[in-house]
Amino acid sequence: MEEATKRKAVKVDVPKERPTEYYGKYVFNRQKMFEYLPAKTFQALCKAIDNKEPLSREVADSVAEGMKKWAIDCGARHYTHWFHPLTDGTAEKHDSFIEHDGKGGVVEEFSGKLLVQQEPDASSFPNGGIRNTFEARGYSAWDISSPAFIMDDTLCIPTIFISYTGESLDYKTPLLRALNAVDKAGTRVARYFDPEVNHVTSYLGWEQEYFLIDEALYAARPDLVMTGRTLMGHESAKNQQLEDHYFGAIPSRVEAFMLDLEIECNKLGIPAKTCHNEVAPNQFELAPIYEETNLANDHNLLLMGLIAEVAKRHNFRVLLHEKPFAGINGSGKHNNWSLGTDKGVLLFSPGKTSKDNLQFVTFITNVMAAVHRHNALIKASIASATNAHRLGANEAPPAIISMFLGTQLSNILDEVEHSDSAETLDVKGREEMNLGLSQIPEIMLDNTDRNRTSPFAFTGNRFEFRAVGSSANCASAMIALNAAVADQLNQFADAVDAAVASGKTRREAVWEEIRKLIRYSKPIHFDGNGYSDEWKEEAGRRGLDTETSAPLMYDAYLSDQSVDMFGRTGVFNRVELEARNEVKWEIYTKKIQIEARVLGDLAINHVIPAATRYQSLLLENAYKIKELFKGDKADKISRQDLTSIETISDHIAEIRSEVEAMVNARKVANKIDDEREKAIAYHDTVVPRMENVRYHIDKLELMVDNEIWPLPKYREMLFIR
């Protein structure tokens, strides 16, 4: 097996041009719009995008004609509406450009009607009961704020996806609603400091972690193929304990893959910036330059499909599961989130004047209040059957939402809380650090440290939401966060306006409200070690949500507080929330169900036969020793063999017993009609049995002859050659 996986790096077809020359080659960006659209159409489309206005059908027809010509010039033969159903993936239905010409032939056509709207089947995607099987109609509608692009020979048009009755059946629709809400609320507050502000934009910079594994080894592990993770496997003697993989030299095969991926990203307008080895062996990371949140999310989903295709070209398979291997780090998708005005001001960056710093503290404290008030909801937004394996482990934030602010910002908030005036408010930016080494230049010291144990950390001019899972759609977390912050900003503005109406100056009113928010938000502020058991106990005393069961975490979406907040911001109505929770519970159940079935099959049909075969060899050997040797020596050797035989028998018996119990628990859970109760049953009764089965299989792996063991082991899978 090891010899079969020793491969040379695949030669990459590197373009002769510089990246700046082919960047966005397959994206209908403004440069392509200017080239292919009439001047009036170009201006109307840009105006609609910038001002978030609808397009007329006449303009849409003109855009469609230009888009079609560009796509055909690029070799496209089909078009599709590309949308994000509630599966954490993407969906598309391809149509060719051809239509009858009335003369027995065809012509290539693409109208504004086809660009703006299509009709996918709304009952075949997760919908939480909004659509019955016999009620199939749903609509996809063009999102003009995210540019169309070409994948292979298909023009892909980013769209929303809604039901015939108007409820959202995707992630993009509520994400756009949340972004609109934070835009309006943020603009309202930002105008206290600059009346010329017209828009506040949410920005996202995701960091995508992933594992690579040789395709031959992947194919030999049914659990990886079916579930994306290893359901069994004893940890390797060497894994990440030497801490030599992180930022280490990139293996040549992986470097070739990364180069190929970067080129493909550039062609699709994904601003891939950083790539490196991560902590665990075979684990890597790609991070882009920050973008507007909606576009950044589209690019992440596009990357998740692209990375799998590029990996295959290099004889790899990519694993996006949060915890594909036990005993080593799992993968996250850190969401670096910030807000900025259309005047170029980042609202989470300290300013140079007292006024600018008051604005900075205003937005920081409102984010703190929003995260504190909705900490259970924000945790629910990143909860899943797969992320549950990662949260709370040594490399990941705990299943408790807290905020790290750093020493300087913490001290500033303490001063604000106990001060009566904002006139002397001073927030330092980056400072120089002199190392006292003549050959080393002075370095810039950030105004905050990093805290890898914090799920939501302030990192200088943004917040890093570290708890998002590597396989997740970023939109889930971004919807909850932006909606919660928008609602909080509106409440803040209402309080300030009321105080001004009662006779206070606006500056006095703002100062008074941020001091209230600092006091209110203290329970969410924690700069210590989030991995410690002491913090878990302390978090409970502070009133933070400490629930660890994903099915129960989802209840936060349907709390009165969450329903009211989503209703006020226009992001979700109750029907949509109830439907989405049905989907979440159903998907949780199905993922555990699939894992349990695969584990049962591997245990009974692969592991036990291999263990029995090895046990038979030991028995045969014991009989031969009895015949060959006499006396104490024979008894001693036989006792050793018999001990191993007995231990193997015990493990086999336990595996059979636990698999049977797991199957029975599944049967009982499957009879439950209520999706929430079924998911809880799977969490409480099936998952523990799976862990027990794995325990005994992993013990057998250490005992059974390596040549007999039926599956590739961690030591074979985790070190790319």
Disulfide bonds with the S-S distance in Angstrom:
none
